[in-house]
Amino acid sequence: MDFTLSEEQQLLQDSAHKFLRDNVDIERRRMRARQGDNLDAAMWSQFAELGWLALPFSEDDGGLGGGVVESMLLNEELGRALVLEPYLANVVLAGGILSQAGAQHRADYLGPLLEGKLQAAVAIEEYGQTFSAEKSGVVFSRNGSGVVLSGSKHCVLNANHAEIIIVPACDRDSGELALFIVARDQPGVTVDSHRLVNGMGAGRVALADVAVDGVAEIIGDVSAIIADTLRRTWLAMGAQAMGAMACLQQMTLEYSKNRKQFGLPLSAFQVLQHRMVDMFIVCEQFRSLLLAATLKYQEGHADADFAIHAMKARIGISGRKVAHEAVQLHGGMGMTDEMAVGHYFKHLVALDLLLGNADQHQARLYRPIG
């Protein structure tokens, strides 16, 4: 495996870091999160102008042809900056599925998405069952040339802004899994918006006998499309978690150098030095897992899925460890909403719980013997 960044990759990382450092700050984020505003139209347009929305898509579809490594570099910077805009939901999840759809769907939806003119969501999460590429609580029945969809999905990322919602559904009779593109304003579609713990927008999507025509169906190996999109999404989530953890570790180190107790900086106390070293080790261990999972997926290794599930599980384990230490070492200030520490903590909690928590991904690592 080659861990060296190319000139183009280094330029992407540096330019993203500089732009987000100059244009995103914790005070503005805190106000927007309280107001439930997780989409700044002007900022989203700038993302499009910078090519970030087109980054992971093929040049044939108007994208920049970036791979999972480029996506990792960008998402790590988005995690560092605690960006509220729905990049994961709109570009990685919805875009990932649309990029594997037929030519007509790509022309109708992928082009506007890359230009920042379309907001989309994918309805995967449900109460009562974990995410899945094989089953869905939403059911459909075929009616001539169209279908009728019924059921509900919960915690749908970007449902509060989405103009189209991609819905996995199972045939009421055969159990066959299919994917449908449903317009938010379609009769029978209800979206109850809410915020996640990290301030990002989501919603409950209810479908009451929603009739769509056959053109709305995405044709192909649906399970494979969803599974591959989930892999890319978990990798992007891992990169955002890495950015958040690295920031927490660096912020805590700087705080310990400046905060004095008994006439000495906190960094002078050996017991606190050990705790900060532990934070650094946890961050570097997670970075190694993220790099391994990303490169194994890119190179098509047989154990790529194992590496991805292991990495996703560690978002919860490593993220909480780093966040707990950061809050405690900041003392009472770490518990306040005014400090950035708590916002990074909440973001790591959300990344752990979305699309399977640590326990669920750890369970996928075990195989029966014999």
VEXDREN-2710 file (C-alpha; in Angstrom, 1 decimal):
% VEXDREN-2710
k/r/px/py/pz
1/MET/0.0/0.0/0.0
2/ASP/1.3/3.5/-0.9
3/PHE/0.5/6.1/1.8
4/THR/2.1/9.0/-0.1
5/LEU/-0.3/11.7/-1.3
6/SER/0.0/12.8/-4.8
7/GLU/0.5/16.5/-5.6
8/GLU/-3.2/16.8/-6.6
9/GLN/-4.3/15.1/-3.4
10/GLN/-2.1/17.3/-1.2
11/LEU/-3.5/20.4/-3.0
12/LEU/-7.1/19.2/-2.4
13/GLN/-6.4/18.8/1.3
14/ASP/-4.6/22.1/1.7
15/SER/-7.1/24.1/-0.2
16/ALA/-10.0/22.5/1.7
17/HIS/-8.3/23.2/5.0
18/LYS/-7.7/26.9/4.2
19/PHE/-11.2/27.5/2.9
20/LEU/-12.9/26.0/5.8
21/ARG/-10.6/27.6/8.3
22/ASP/-11.4/31.0/6.8
23/ASN/-15.1/30.5/6.3
24/VAL/-16.4/28.3/9.1
25/ASP/-16.3/29.2/12.8
26/ILE/-17.8/27.6/15.9
27/GLU/-19.9/30.7/16.9
28/ARG/-21.7/30.7/13.6
29/ARG/-22.2/27.0/13.7
30/ARG/-23.6/27.1/17.2
31/MET/-26.2/29.8/16.2
32/ARG/-27.2/27.9/13.1
33/ALA/-27.6/24.6/15.0
34/ARG/-29.9/26.2/17.5
35/GLN/-32.0/27.7/14.7
36/GLY/-32.2/24.3/12.9
37/ASP/-30.5/25.8/9.9
38/ASN/-28.0/23.2/8.5
39/LEU/-27.9/24.4/4.9
40/ASP/-26.4/27.7/3.9
41/ALA/-27.3/28.1/0.3
42/ALA/-24.3/30.4/-0.4
43/MET/-21.9/28.0/1.3
44/TRP/-23.3/25.1/-0.7
45/SER/-22.9/27.0/-3.9
46/GLN/-19.2/27.6/-3.0
47/PHE/-18.8/23.9/-2.4
48/ALA/-20.1/23.3/-5.9
49/GLU/-17.7/26.0/-7.4
50/LEU/-14.8/24.4/-5.6
51/GLY/-15.6/21.1/-7.2
52/TRP/-16.3/19.3/-3.9
53/LEU/-19.8/18.2/-4.9
54/ALA/-18.4/16.7/-8.1
55/LEU/-15.3/15.2/-6.5
56/PRO/-16.3/11.5/-6.1
57/PHE/-18.1/11.1/-9.5
58/SER/-16.8/9.9/-12.8
59/GLU/-15.8/12.4/-15.5
60/ASP/-18.5/10.9/-17.8
61/ASP/-21.1/12.1/-15.4
62/GLY/-19.6/15.6/-15.1
63/GLY/-17.5/14.7/-12.0
64/LEU/-13.8/15.0/-11.2
65/GLY/-13.1/11.3/-11.1
66/GLY/-11.9/11.3/-7.5
67/GLY/-11.7/8.1/-5.5
68/VAL/-12.2/7.1/-1.9
69/VAL/-8.8/8.6/-0.9
70/GLU/-9.8/12.0/-2.2
71/SER/-13.1/11.7/-0.5
72/MET/-11.3/10.7/2.7
73/LEU/-9.1/13.8/2.5
74/LEU/-12.0/16.2/2.0
75/ASN/-14.3/14.6/4.6
76/GLU/-11.5/14.8/7.2
77/GLU/-11.4/18.5/6.7
78/LEU/-15.2/18.7/6.8
79/GLY/-15.0/16.9/10.2
80/ARG/-12.3/19.2/11.5
81/ALA/-14.5/22.2/10.6
82/LEU/-17.7/20.6/11.9
83/VAL/-19.5/21.6/8.7
84/LEU/-23.3/21.4/9.1
85/GLU/-24.0/21.2/5.3
86/PRO/-25.4/17.8/4.3
87/TYR/-22.4/16.5/2.4
88/LEU/-22.7/13.0/3.7
89/ALA/-26.4/12.7/2.9
90/ASN/-26.5/14.5/-0.4
91/VAL/-23.2/13.7/-2.1
92/VAL/-22.0/10.5/-0.5
93/LEU/-25.2/8.6/0.1
94/ALA/-27.7/9.9/-2.5
95/GLY/-25.0/10.6/-5.0
96/GLY/-23.5/7.2/-4.5
97/ILE/-26.7/5.5/-5.4
98/LEU/-27.6/7.8/-8.3
99/SER/-24.1/7.3/-9.8
100/GLN/-24.9/3.6/-10.1
101/ALA/-28.4/4.2/-11.7
102/GLY/-29.2/4.2/-15.3
103/ALA/-28.2/6.8/-17.8
104/GLN/-31.6/8.7/-17.7
105/HIS/-31.6/8.9/-13.9
106/ARG/-28.0/10.1/-13.9
107/ALA/-28.9/12.8/-16.5
108/ASP/-32.0/13.9/-14.6
109/TYR/-30.7/14.0/-11.1
110/LEU/-26.9/13.6/-10.9
111/GLY/-26.1/16.7/-13.0
112/PRO/-28.2/19.1/-10.8
113/LEU/-26.8/17.5/-7.7
114/LEU/-23.2/18.1/-8.8
115/GLU/-24.1/21.7/-9.6
116/GLY/-25.6/22.3/-6.1
117/LYS/-29.1/22.7/-7.5
118/LEU/-30.6/19.5/-6.1
119/GLN/-31.0/18.3/-2.5
120/ALA/-31.5/14.5/-2.1
121/ALA/-31.8/12.0/0.7
122/VAL/-31.7/8.2/1.1
123/ALA/-34.2/6.6/3.5
124/ILE/-32.4/3.7/5.1
125/GLU/-32.8/3.9/8.9
126/GLU/-35.8/2.3/10.6
127/TYR/-37.0/1.7/14.1
128/GLY/-37.0/-1.9/15.1
129/GLN/-34.3/-3.1/12.7
130/THR/-30.8/-2.0/11.7
131/PHE/-29.7/-0.7/8.4
132/SER/-29.7/-3.3/5.6
133/ALA/-28.9/-3.8/2.0
134/GLU/-31.3/-6.7/1.8
135/LYS/-34.6/-5.7/3.5
136/SER/-36.8/-2.7/4.1
137/GLY/-39.8/-1.9/6.2
138/VAL/-41.3/0.0/3.3
139/VAL/-43.3/-2.2/1.0
140/PHE/-44.6/-1.8/-2.6
141/SER/-47.1/-3.4/-4.9
142/ARG/-47.0/-3.2/-8.6
143/ASN/-50.0/-1.7/-10.3
144/GLY/-49.8/-1.9/-14.1
145/SER/-46.8/0.3/-15.2
146/GLY/-46.4/1.9/-11.7
147/VAL/-46.1/1.0/-8.1
148/VAL/-47.7/2.0/-4.8
149/LEU/-45.4/2.5/-1.7
150/SER/-46.4/2.3/1.9
151/GLY/-44.4/2.5/5.2
152/SER/-42.1/4.8/7.0
153/LYS/-38.4/5.5/7.5
154/HIS/-36.8/7.3/10.4
155/CYS/-33.8/9.5/10.9
156/VAL/-33.5/10.2/7.2
157/LEU/-30.5/12.5/6.8
158/ASN/-31.3/15.7/4.9
159/ALA/-35.0/14.9/4.7
160/ASN/-35.7/18.4/5.9
161/HIS/-34.2/19.9/2.7
162/ALA/-34.5/17.0/0.2
163/GLU/-36.4/17.5/-3.0
164/ILE/-36.2/13.8/-3.9
165/ILE/-36.0/10.8/-1.5
166/ILE/-34.5/7.5/-2.6
167/VAL/-36.5/4.8/-0.9
168/PRO/-35.5/1.1/-0.7
169/ALA/-38.7/-1.0/-0.6
170/CYS/-39.6/-4.7/-0.6
171/ASP/-42.3/-6.3/-2.8
172/ARG/-45.3/-7.0/-0.7
173/ASP/-45.7/-10.5/-2.2
174/SER/-42.2/-11.7/-3.2
175/GLY/-40.0/-9.8/-0.8
176/GLU/-37.9/-8.5/-3.8
177/LEU/-35.9/-5.4/-2.9
178/ALA/-36.2/-2.4/-5.2
179/LEU/-35.1/1.3/-5.2
180/PHE/-37.5/4.2/-6.0
181/ILE/-37.0/7.9/-6.5
182/VAL/-39.8/9.7/-4.8
183/ALA/-40.5/13.5/-5.0
184/ARG/-41.0/15.1/-1.6
185/ASP/-44.1/16.9/-2.9
186/GLN/-45.7/13.6/-4.1
187/PRO/-49.2/13.1/-2.7
188/GLY/-49.0/10.8/0.3
189/VAL/-45.4/11.8/1.3
190/THR/-45.0/13.3/4.8
191/VAL/-41.8/14.5/6.2
192/ASP/-41.5/15.4/9.9
193/SER/-38.2/17.3/10.3
194/HIS/-35.9/17.1/13.3
195/ARG/-32.3/17.8/14.3
196/LEU/-29.7/15.2/15.3
197/VAL/-27.6/15.7/18.4
198/ASN/-24.9/17.3/16.4
199/GLY/-27.2/19.8/14.8
200/MET/-27.5/18.2/11.4
201/GLY/-31.0/18.0/9.8
202/ALA/-33.0/14.8/9.4
203/GLY/-36.6/13.7/9.4
204/ARG/-39.1/10.9/9.6
205/VAL/-40.5/10.0/6.1
206/ALA/-44.0/8.5/6.0
207/LEU/-45.4/7.0/2.7
208/ALA/-49.1/6.5/2.6
209/ASP/-50.1/4.7/-0.6
210/VAL/-47.7/6.8/-2.7
211/ALA/-48.1/6.1/-6.4
212/VAL/-45.1/6.4/-8.6
213/ASP/-44.6/5.4/-12.2
214/GLY/-42.2/2.8/-13.4
215/VAL/-39.7/5.5/-14.5
216/ALA/-39.0/6.2/-10.8
217/GLU/-37.5/2.7/-10.2
218/ILE/-33.7/2.3/-10.2
219/ILE/-32.9/-0.8/-12.3
220/GLY/-30.0/-3.0/-11.4
221/ASP/-28.6/-5.2/-8.6
222/VAL/-30.2/-3.1/-5.8
223/SER/-28.6/-4.9/-2.9
224/ALA/-25.1/-4.5/-4.5
225/ILE/-25.8/-0.8/-5.2
226/ILE/-26.9/-0.1/-1.6
227/ALA/-24.0/-2.2/-0.1
228/ASP/-21.4/-0.4/-2.1
229/THR/-22.8/3.0/-1.3
230/LEU/-22.9/2.1/2.4
231/ARG/-19.2/1.1/2.3
232/ARG/-18.3/4.5/0.8
233/THR/-20.5/6.3/3.4
234/TRP/-18.9/4.5/6.3
235/LEU/-15.4/5.4/5.0
236/ALA/-16.5/9.1/4.7
237/MET/-18.0/9.0/8.2
238/GLY/-14.7/7.6/9.4
239/ALA/-12.8/10.4/7.8
240/GLN/-15.0/13.0/9.4
241/ALA/-14.6/11.3/12.8
242/MET/-10.8/11.4/12.3
243/GLY/-10.9/15.1/11.6
244/ALA/-13.0/15.7/14.8
245/MET/-10.7/13.5/17.0
246/ALA/-7.6/15.2/15.7
247/CYS/-9.0/18.6/16.5
248/LEU/-10.1/17.5/20.0
249/GLN/-6.6/16.1/20.7
250/GLN/-4.9/19.3/19.4
251/MET/-7.3/21.6/21.2
252/THR/-6.7/19.7/24.5
253/LEU/-2.9/19.8/24.1
254/GLU/-3.0/23.6/23.5
255/TYR/-5.3/24.2/26.4
256/SER/-3.0/22.2/28.7
257/LYS/-0.1/24.4/27.8
258/ASN/-1.9/27.6/28.5
259/ARG/-4.1/26.7/31.5
260/LYS/-2.2/27.1/34.8
261/GLN/-2.9/25.4/38.1
262/PHE/-0.7/25.8/41.3
263/GLY/1.5/28.2/39.2
264/LEU/2.2/25.6/36.6
265/PRO/0.7/24.8/33.2
266/LEU/-1.4/21.6/33.2
267/SER/1.0/20.1/30.7
268/ALA/3.6/20.0/33.4
269/PHE/1.7/17.4/35.5
270/GLN/2.8/13.9/34.6
271/VAL/-0.5/12.3/35.1
272/LEU/-2.1/14.7/32.6
273/GLN/0.8/14.1/30.2
274/HIS/0.0/10.4/30.2
275/ARG/-3.7/11.0/29.5
276/MET/-2.9/13.3/26.6
277/VAL/-0.5/10.7/25.2
278/ASP/-3.3/8.2/25.4
279/MET/-5.5/10.5/23.4
280/PHE/-2.7/10.8/20.8
281/ILE/-2.3/7.0/20.6
282/VAL/-6.0/6.4/20.2
283/CYS/-6.1/9.0/17.3
284/GLU/-3.2/7.4/15.5
285/GLN/-4.6/3.9/15.9
286/PHE/-7.9/5.1/14.4
287/ARG/-6.0/6.8/11.6
288/SER/-4.3/3.5/10.8
289/LEU/-7.6/1.7/10.7
290/LEU/-9.1/4.4/8.4
291/LEU/-6.2/4.3/6.0
292/ALA/-6.2/0.5/5.9
293/ALA/-10.0/0.3/5.3
294/THR/-9.8/3.0/2.6
295/LEU/-6.9/1.5/0.7
296/LYS/-8.2/-2.1/1.0
297/TYR/-11.5/-0.9/-0.5
298/GLN/-9.8/1.0/-3.2
299/GLU/-7.5/-1.9/-4.2
300/GLY/-10.3/-4.6/-3.9
301/HIS/-8.8/-6.7/-1.1
302/ALA/-10.8/-9.7/0.1
303/ASP/-10.9/-8.4/3.6
304/ALA/-12.0/-4.9/2.8
305/ASP/-15.5/-5.3/4.3
306/PHE/-13.9/-6.6/7.6
307/ALA/-11.6/-3.6/7.7
308/ILE/-14.5/-1.2/7.0
309/HIS/-16.7/-2.7/9.8
310/ALA/-13.8/-2.6/12.2
311/MET/-13.1/1.0/11.4
312/LYS/-16.8/2.0/11.8
313/ALA/-17.0/0.2/15.1
314/ARG/-14.0/2.2/16.3
315/ILE/-15.7/5.5/15.6
316/GLY/-17.8/4.9/18.7
317/ILE/-15.1/3.4/20.8
318/SER/-12.2/5.7/19.9
319/GLY/-14.3/8.7/19.4
320/ARG/-15.9/8.5/22.8
321/LYS/-12.5/7.9/24.5
322/VAL/-11.0/11.0/22.9
323/ALA/-14.1/13.1/23.5
324/HIS/-14.4/12.1/27.2
325/GLU/-10.8/12.9/27.8
326/ALA/-11.1/16.3/26.1
327/VAL/-14.1/17.3/28.1
328/GLN/-12.6/16.2/31.4
329/LEU/-9.2/17.9/30.7
330/HIS/-11.0/21.1/29.9
331/GLY/-12.7/20.9/33.2
332/GLY/-16.1/22.7/33.7
333/MET/-15.5/24.7/30.6
334/GLY/-15.7/21.5/28.5
335/MET/-19.3/21.0/29.5
336/THR/-20.5/24.3/28.2
337/ASP/-22.2/25.0/24.8
338/GLU/-19.8/27.9/24.2
339/MET/-16.8/25.7/23.9
340/ALA/-16.1/23.8/20.7
341/VAL/-15.2/20.6/22.6
342/GLY/-18.8/19.7/23.3
343/HIS/-19.8/20.2/19.7
344/TYR/-17.1/17.8/18.5
345/PHE/-18.3/15.3/21.1
346/LYS/-21.8/15.5/19.8
347/HIS/-20.6/15.1/16.2
348/LEU/-18.7/11.9/17.2
349/VAL/-21.7/10.5/19.0
350/ALA/-23.9/11.1/15.9
351/LEU/-21.3/9.5/13.6
352/ASP/-21.2/6.5/15.9
353/LEU/-25.0/5.9/16.0
354/LEU/-25.8/6.6/12.3
355/LEU/-25.9/3.5/10.0
356/GLY/-25.1/1.1/12.7
357/ASN/-23.4/1.7/16.1
358/ALA/-20.2/0.2/17.4
359/ASP/-21.9/-2.9/18.8
360/GLN/-23.7/-3.6/15.5
361/HIS/-20.5/-3.3/13.4
362/GLN/-18.5/-5.4/15.9
363/ALA/-21.1/-8.2/15.5
364/ARG/-20.4/-8.3/11.8
365/LEU/-16.7/-9.1/12.5
366/TYR/-17.4/-12.4/14.1
367/ARG/-18.0/-15.6/12.2
368/PRO/-19.0/-19.0/13.6
369/ILE/-16.2/-21.5/13.8
370/GLY/-16.6/-24.8/11.9
END
